[in-house]
Amino acid sequence: MRWLVLSLMVCFSGPVWAEEAKPLAEDPVVEARLKHLAVELRCLVCQNQTLADSNAPLAEDLRREVREMLAKNMSDQEVIDFLVARYGDFVLYRPPLKATTTLLWVGPFVLLTIGATALVVTLRRRARKVVDVPVTDEEQRRVEQLLAEGGKRS
C-alpha cells in the first residue's frame, strides 16, 4: 500500500514543479511587440498561417530576425517595410489593396460568382431534360397488380 501511495505522489507531483514559460526576448516590451507583429505577418512556408501560429523553421528564423530588429529599436513599420521589401506583399497576412494584389482580394468573389452561375446553368439544363412521360393504362394495371401481389406476400 505504501508503494502505491508513493508512486501516485511521484506521478502527480510534476505540476508542482511547472513554471510559466520564460519569454524568448529579454525585454517583455520587445516580446509583446513581436507577438503583435507576428500576427500581422504570414509564414512564407505554411502560407495559411500567421508567423505566430507557424512552427516551421523559416517562421522561427523570421521571428528571431524580427526580434533582433525590434531589439535594435526599429519601429514596427520599419520592420514591416523591411520584410515587404525583402519578401513582397505576400509576407503580410492582410496585403494592401493595390494593382498587384487585386487578384488576392477580388479572386474569391469572382470564383464564387463563376461557381454559382455554373450551378444555376446546370440545374436549369437538367430541369429542361426531365420530361413527364404519361403512364399507359396497361402500365398502370401492371403496377397495381404488382402492388397487390406484394401485399399478399407479407
C-alpha positions as CSV (number, residue, x, y, z in Angstrom):
1,M,0.0,0.0,0.0
2,R,2.9,2.3,0.8
3,W,4.4,1.8,-2.7
4,L,1.1,2.6,-4.3
5,V,0.8,5.9,-2.4
6,L,4.4,6.7,-3.0
7,S,4.1,6.0,-6.8
8,L,1.0,8.1,-7.0
9,M,2.7,11.0,-5.2
10,V,5.6,10.8,-7.7
11,C,3.3,10.7,-10.7
12,F,1.2,13.7,-9.7
13,S,4.0,15.9,-8.4
14,G,5.0,17.1,-11.8
15,P,2.6,20.1,-12.0
16,V,4.0,21.3,-8.7
17,W,7.4,22.0,-10.3
18,A,6.0,23.5,-13.5
19,E,6.7,27.1,-14.2
20,E,5.4,29.7,-16.6
21,A,7.4,29.7,-19.9
22,K,10.0,32.4,-20.0
23,P,9.8,34.9,-22.9
24,L,12.4,34.5,-25.6
25,A,13.3,38.2,-25.5
26,E,15.0,39.7,-22.5
27,D,12.7,42.7,-22.7
28,P,8.9,42.0,-22.3
29,V,8.0,45.1,-24.3
30,V,10.0,43.7,-27.3
31,E,8.3,40.3,-26.8
32,A,4.9,42.0,-26.8
33,R,5.7,43.9,-30.0
34,L,6.9,40.7,-31.6
35,K,3.7,39.0,-30.8
36,H,1.7,41.9,-32.3
37,L,3.8,41.8,-35.4
38,A,3.8,38.0,-35.8
39,V,0.0,38.0,-36.0
40,E,0.2,40.5,-38.9
41,L,2.8,38.6,-40.9
42,R,2.4,35.4,-42.9
43,C,4.5,32.3,-42.7
44,L,6.2,32.0,-46.1
45,V,6.2,28.2,-45.9
46,C,2.8,27.4,-44.5
47,Q,1.1,30.3,-46.4
48,N,-2.2,29.9,-44.5
49,Q,-0.8,30.6,-41.0
50,T,0.5,33.7,-39.3
51,L,4.1,33.9,-38.3
52,A,2.9,33.5,-34.7
53,D,1.0,30.2,-35.4
54,S,3.6,28.5,-37.5
55,N,6.2,26.1,-36.2
56,A,8.2,25.9,-39.5
57,P,11.9,26.5,-39.2
58,L,11.7,29.5,-41.6
59,A,9.0,31.0,-39.3
60,E,11.3,30.6,-36.3
61,D,14.1,32.3,-38.2
62,L,11.8,35.2,-39.2
63,R,10.6,35.6,-35.6
64,R,14.2,35.7,-34.5
65,E,15.1,38.2,-37.2
66,V,12.1,40.4,-36.2
67,R,13.0,40.1,-32.5
68,E,16.6,41.3,-33.4
69,M,15.2,44.3,-35.4
70,L,12.9,45.3,-32.5
71,A,15.8,45.0,-30.1
72,K,17.7,47.5,-32.3
73,N,14.8,49.9,-31.7
74,M,13.4,49.7,-35.2
75,S,9.7,50.8,-35.3
76,D,7.0,48.2,-36.2
77,Q,6.5,50.0,-39.6
78,E,10.3,49.8,-40.3
79,V,10.2,46.1,-39.6
80,I,7.2,45.6,-41.9
81,D,8.8,47.7,-44.6
82,F,12.0,45.7,-44.4
83,L,10.1,42.4,-44.7
84,V,7.9,43.6,-47.6
85,A,11.0,44.9,-49.4
86,R,12.6,41.5,-48.9
87,Y,9.7,39.1,-49.5
88,G,7.0,41.2,-51.2
89,D,3.4,41.9,-50.1
90,F,2.8,38.2,-49.7
91,V,4.6,38.3,-46.3
92,L,1.7,40.5,-45.0
93,Y,-1.3,38.4,-43.7
94,R,-3.6,41.2,-44.9
95,P,-1.9,42.6,-48.0
96,P,-2.9,46.1,-49.1
97,L,-5.3,46.6,-52.0
98,K,-3.2,47.7,-55.0
99,A,-2.9,46.6,-58.6
100,T,-0.6,43.7,-57.8
101,T,-2.8,42.3,-55.1
102,T,-6.2,42.9,-56.7
103,L,-6.5,39.2,-57.6
104,L,-6.0,38.3,-53.9
105,W,-8.9,40.5,-52.9
106,V,-11.3,40.0,-55.8
107,G,-10.4,36.4,-56.8
108,P,-12.5,34.6,-54.2
109,F,-15.6,36.6,-55.1
110,V,-15.0,36.0,-58.9
111,L,-14.7,32.3,-58.3
112,L,-17.8,32.3,-56.1
113,T,-19.8,34.1,-58.8
114,I,-18.5,31.7,-61.5
115,G,-19.4,28.7,-59.4
116,A,-22.9,30.0,-58.6
117,T,-23.5,30.8,-62.3
118,A,-22.3,27.3,-63.4
119,L,-24.6,25.7,-60.8
120,V,-27.7,27.7,-61.9
121,V,-27.0,26.9,-65.6
122,T,-26.5,23.2,-64.9
123,L,-29.7,23.0,-62.8
124,R,-31.7,24.7,-65.5
125,R,-30.4,22.4,-68.2
126,R,-31.2,19.4,-66.1
127,A,-34.7,20.7,-65.4
128,R,-35.4,21.0,-69.2
129,K,-34.2,17.5,-69.8
130,V,-36.8,16.0,-67.4
131,V,-39.9,15.1,-69.4
132,D,-43.1,13.8,-68.0
133,V,-43.9,10.6,-69.7
134,P,-47.5,9.6,-69.4
135,V,-48.3,6.2,-68.0
136,T,-50.4,4.0,-70.2
137,D,-53.4,2.1,-68.9
138,E,-51.6,-1.2,-69.3
139,E,-48.6,0.0,-67.3
140,Q,-51.0,1.3,-64.6
141,R,-52.7,-2.1,-64.4
142,R,-49.3,-3.9,-64.2
143,V,-48.2,-1.6,-61.3
144,E,-51.5,-2.2,-59.4
145,Q,-51.1,-6.0,-60.0
146,L,-47.5,-6.0,-58.7
147,L,-48.5,-3.9,-55.6
148,A,-51.4,-6.3,-54.9
149,E,-49.1,-9.3,-55.2
150,G,-46.5,-7.6,-52.9
151,G,-49.2,-7.0,-50.2
152,K,-50.3,-10.7,-50.2
153,R,-46.7,-12.0,-49.7
154,S,-46.3,-10.0,-46.5
